[in-house]
Amino acid sequence: MDISKEPQRLADCKGVSDFGCRILNMIKIISFFAALLISHNVFPNNDVRIFNDKEYGYLAKYPANWIAKINRSGRVIADIANRSNTAGVNIRIYRFKGFSERSYIDRYADKVQKQLNAPVKDVDRSFIDSQVAYDIYFDADGLRKDYKLHHRIILFSDMNIAFVLQSGCLLREAVDDCQTIEFVMDSVWIYNRSKLRAP
């Protein structure tokens, strides 16, 4: 083992000294595990699993009675879903070179609306770990009655990468699971952004 190699950086350390970066990494790790402890009781039987996709550098929490799996098919890199597959989160990575942030989001929403016959109900812009994120809520009644469709797009503009969480659930068959997918989406932590790349 070569100990002279630079330690792997978890935090975005541009313009920060090595010591400062180590402190940021420590805070990030402590924050993640504190959030894990605090939110432990949101899943059935307080039984939480952690899905760690080392190839793409992110983690997600999910209930033990759900299934999380690597799924390398096109832009899809993973799936987390309940056993009946009536609620789940699909994780994807897209490249958006040549588009502004807003034009990419508009094009993305328009494409989903056309493909799924699901008009946009609401769009929220926020920041997740200093990255711009958009939550797009679709009216999915045209797709299937009582279907909830929510996409979260985290933009890494400096890398031209969009990290996308696509969630959906059948409200009448999986009411509790519809809330659970929101917790799963909120738990996603990208700990190594340098591994993000479009498949």
BELUR-V183877 format. One record per residue. N is the residue number from 0. SS is DSSP state (H for helix, E for strand, C for the rest). PHI is phi in whole degrees, -180 to 180 (999 if undefined). OMEGA is omega in whole degrees, 0 to 359 (NA if undefined). Layout:
n = (N & N)
ss = (SS & SS)
phi = (PHI & PHI)
omega = (OMEGA & OMEGA)
This chain:
n = (0 & 1 & 2 & 3 & 4 & 5 & 6 & 7 & 8 & 9 & 10 & 11 & 12 & 13 & 14 & 15 & 16 & 17 & 18 & 19 & 20 & 21 & 22 & 23 & 24 & 25 & 26 & 27 & 28 & 29 & 30 & 31 & 32 & 33 & 34 & 35 & 36 & 37 & 38 & 39 & 40 & 41 & 42 & 43 & 44 & 45 & 46 & 47 & 48 & 49 & 50 & 51 & 52 & 53 & 54 & 55 & 56 & 57 & 58 & 59 & 60 & 61 & 62 & 63 & 64 & 65 & 66 & 67 & 68 & 69 & 70 & 71 & 72 & 73 & 74 & 75 & 76 & 77 & 78 & 79 & 80 & 81 & 82 & 83 & 84 & 85 & 86 & 87 & 88 & 89 & 90 & 91 & 92 & 93 & 94 & 95 & 96 & 97 & 98 & 99 & 100 & 101 & 102 & 103 & 104 & 105 & 106 & 107 & 108 & 109 & 110 & 111 & 112 & 113 & 114 & 115 & 116 & 117 & 118 & 119 & 120 & 121 & 122 & 123 & 124 & 125 & 126 & 127 & 128 & 129 & 130 & 131 & 132 & 133 & 134 & 135 & 136 & 137 & 138 & 139 & 140 & 141 & 142 & 143 & 144 & 145 & 146 & 147 & 148 & 149 & 150 & 151 & 152 & 153 & 154 & 155 & 156 & 157 & 158 & 159 & 160 & 161 & 162 & 163 & 164 & 165 & 166 & 167 & 168 & 169 & 170 & 171 & 172 & 173 & 174 & 175 & 176 & 177 & 178 & 179 & 180 & 181 & 182 & 183 & 184 & 185 & 186 & 187 & 188 & 189 & 190 & 191 & 192 & 193 & 194 & 195 & 196 & 197 & 198)
ss = (C & C & C & C & C & C & C & C & C & C & C & C & C & C & C & C & C & H & H & H & H & H & H & H & H & H & H & H & H & H & H & H & H & H & H & H & H & H & H & H & H & H & C & H & H & H & C & E & E & E & E & E & E & C & C & C & C & E & E & E & E & E & E & C & C & E & E & E & E & E & E & E & E & C & C & E & E & E & E & E & E & E & C & C & C & C & E & E & E & E & E & E & E & E & E & C & C & C & C & C & H & H & H & H & H & H & H & H & H & H & H & H & H & H & H & H & C & C & E & E & E & E & E & E & E & E & E & E & C & C & E & E & E & E & E & E & E & E & E & H & H & H & C & C & C & C & E & E & E & E & E & E & E & E & E & E & H & H & H & C & E & E & E & E & E & E & E & E & E & E & C & C & C & C & H & H & H & H & H & H & H & H & H & H & H & H & H & C & E & E & C & C & H & H & H & C & C & C & C)
phi = (999 & -91 & -83 & -82 & -67 & -64 & -63 & -66 & -97 & -92 & -85 & -78 & -109 & -61 & 75 & -117 & -65 & -57 & -64 & -61 & -66 & -62 & -64 & -60 & -63 & -63 & -62 & -62 & -66 & -62 & -61 & -63 & -72 & -65 & -64 & -62 & -67 & -66 & -92 & -56 & -86 & -82 & -102 & -54 & 57 & 52 & -107 & -110 & -115 & -117 & -96 & -119 & -96 & -67 & -65 & -108 & 72 & -144 & -124 & -149 & -96 & -154 & -69 & -63 & -87 & -103 & -118 & -120 & -150 & -69 & -144 & -89 & -130 & 67 & -83 & -75 & -117 & -164 & -135 & -131 & -149 & -73 & -67 & -87 & 60 & -98 & -153 & -179 & -126 & -108 & -108 & -135 & -131 & -123 & -100 & -129 & -63 & 91 & -120 & -75 & -54 & -68 & -68 & -64 & -63 & -61 & -65 & -60 & -62 & -63 & -64 & -64 & -56 & -71 & -69 & -109 & 52 & -131 & -64 & -71 & -93 & -159 & -133 & -117 & -110 & -150 & -125 & -125 & 49 & 68 & -104 & -70 & -133 & -121 & -105 & -114 & -107 & -109 & -87 & -96 & -60 & -68 & -79 & -167 & -58 & 63 & -106 & -104 & -131 & -137 & -116 & -117 & -118 & -104 & -98 & -112 & -60 & -67 & -111 & 57 & -120 & -115 & -95 & -119 & -111 & -109 & -115 & -154 & -158 & -88 & -61 & -78 & -103 & -144 & -57 & -64 & -69 & -64 & -72 & -62 & -65 & -66 & -64 & -61 & -62 & -68 & -84 & -63 & -130 & -88 & -94 & -144 & -63 & -68 & -89 & -71 & -157 & -73 & -66)
omega = (181 & 183 & 180 & 180 & 177 & 179 & 179 & 182 & 178 & 184 & 174 & 191 & 179 & 177 & 181 & 179 & 177 & 180 & 179 & 179 & 178 & 178 & 178 & 178 & 180 & 179 & 181 & 181 & 179 & 179 & 181 & 182 & 174 & 178 & 178 & 180 & 183 & 185 & 184 & 185 & 180 & 181 & 181 & 179 & 180 & 184 & 185 & 173 & 176 & 176 & 182 & 177 & 185 & 181 & 181 & 171 & 176 & 177 & 172 & 174 & 178 & 180 & 182 & 180 & 174 & 180 & 174 & 182 & 171 & 180 & 183 & 179 & 183 & 180 & 179 & 178 & 179 & 176 & 172 & 185 & 174 & 186 & 180 & 179 & 176 & 177 & 179 & 180 & 178 & 183 & 184 & 172 & 178 & 171 & 180 & 179 & 177 & 179 & 170 & 179 & 185 & 180 & 177 & 180 & 179 & 180 & 179 & 182 & 180 & 180 & 179 & 179 & 182 & 183 & 187 & 184 & 184 & 181 & 178 & 176 & 185 & 176 & 177 & 177 & 180 & 176 & 175 & 183 & 177 & 176 & 177 & 179 & 176 & 172 & 181 & 179 & 183 & 172 & 189 & 180 & 177 & 179 & 179 & 182 & 178 & 180 & 179 & 183 & 183 & 177 & 174 & 181 & 178 & 186 & 172 & 188 & 180 & 180 & 184 & 182 & 172 & 176 & 192 & 173 & 180 & 181 & 176 & 176 & 175 & 186 & 185 & 181 & 186 & 185 & 180 & 181 & 176 & 175 & 181 & 181 & 176 & 177 & 178 & 180 & 180 & 183 & 184 & 180 & 177 & 186 & 178 & 185 & 180 & 179 & 180 & 177 & 179 & 181 & NA)
